[in-house]
Amino acid sequence: MSRKKTKRARRTLTRGNVARPSDTRETVEDLEARLSTAGAPTLPVEAGAIVQVDRKHLKVAEKVFQWRVQGRNQIPSDDHILQLAQVIQRGEQMPPILVFPVGQDYYVMDGHHRLAAYDMASWGKPIPARVFTGNLREAERAALRANNKNKLPFNRDDRTAAAWRLVRQKDPHDSIRSIMEDTGVGKGTVNNMRDVLKKLETAGYSPEEIRASSWNRARQVASRSPEGQEHEDWIEAEAQKLVDAIRNAKLGARLLKYTDITALALAKLSPDLPDALIAEWAPEPEIDLNAPLTPEEEDF
């Protein structure tokens, strides 16, 4: 008598299964060095064609192609990966990720959440991708624009961090207008960042020190206000304590799951708290990209 084949049960995916692909921690300079020695990359015959890439050849270099502030929006990010992994597990097709070729490897430009989802779903087949055919600088900016338009909110902190990164890179191809368009910050913000960068350079800070500084820290250092920096450090420390307390109480998922209940609970804690948070999180005013720039700004 023949035995009946039993269908293997699918593994149930939960937020606890979420794990992000390991980061090579390579910089733009590292990739430039690899490009100079790695030989010609493998490109598709037709530009824009979808290719199938083995997982072992897909790399992540967050310092180059990830423009979001790390550690922010963690719960929405985890939920997004979980949902994508469930789609993959059901056998549904995903849009191809966008990759930049370096030798035989491909670095993810857009699709970090999708790559994490493939890993989470234990996908064993090649992954569909489109190969970017521009140079490294063009790829870096294309990754920023993709993040700026994409599925999870590119919030004020992400935009500010991206603008500061572009300003301190001092790429001659960037202008005030292009930085405004790529990041969504206003002209005043870009000008302020340029002024801070000049002050740091005049004060003798090295390019490495400036590159390692967040916008908030750079602004405080440039203002030569130790008291202000101490206050910023205190705020950061106190915020982390609150984050740790919320995580230890396992409230993070509950706060997000029923936002109407969370809003009511915050109002019960203090009637003024919701309005205070809204004011703190209010986005910058809409920027007018048609606003006239000075001749010096046009050349920047």
C-alpha positions, 0 to 999 in steps of 0.5 A: 500500500502506497504511503500518502505524501504529507505536505510540509507545514509552512513555518509561521513568521512573526516579528521575532523572526525579523533579521536584517542582512549583515552590513559590509560596513564599506564606505564610498572610498572602499567601493571606489577602491574595489571598482578600480581592481575588481574588473568589469562588472557583469551587466545585463544584455539589455539596460533595465532588464531583470536579472536573477542574482544568487543571494551570496552575491548580494551585499549591503553597504549601508554607509553608501546606499542606506539614507534612513537614520538607523534605529528609527521607525524600528517597529514599522520597519519590522512590520514591513519586512514581516508583511513582505516575507509573508507575501514571498512565503505565499509564492507571490512575486515581488518587484525586483530590487535595484543593485549596483555591480562591483565585480561579481557582487551586487550592492543593494541600492533600493530594496533593503526591506525586500532582501531582509524579507527574502532571508526571513522567508528562507528563500533559496532561489536567485533573487530578481534585480535590476542592475544600475548602469551609472557610476557610483556617485549617480548610484548613491544619489539614485538610492537617496531618491528611491528612499525619498519616494518609497514605501516607509515614511522618509521623515524629518530626521531622515531628510536632515541627516541626508542633507547634512551628508550631502553638504559635508561630501562637498560633491562639485556636482551637487547644488543647493537646489539639487540637495533640496530636491533630493532630500526635501529640506528647505533652502535655509536648512542647506545654507545653515549646514554650509555655514556650520561646515565652514565653521568646523573646517576653520576650527581645524576639524578633520574630514573624518571627524566631520564625517562622523558627526551628526547634524545636531552634534556638528551644529552644537560644536560649531556654536561653541556651546558646551552647555548646549551640547551637554543639554543635547546629550542629556536629552538623548540619554533620557530618551534612551532610558524611556525607550528601554523602559517601553521595550522592557515593558513590551509595550512597543507593539501595543502602542503601534497596533491600536493607535487610537487607544494609544492616543486616548491613553496619552491624552489621559496621562496629560491633556496637553501631551498629544498637542505637544507631540504633534508640535514636536513632530510637525514637518518642515513647511513645504519648500518652494523649489521655484524660489529664486537662489542667489548666483552663489547658491546656484554655483554651489 
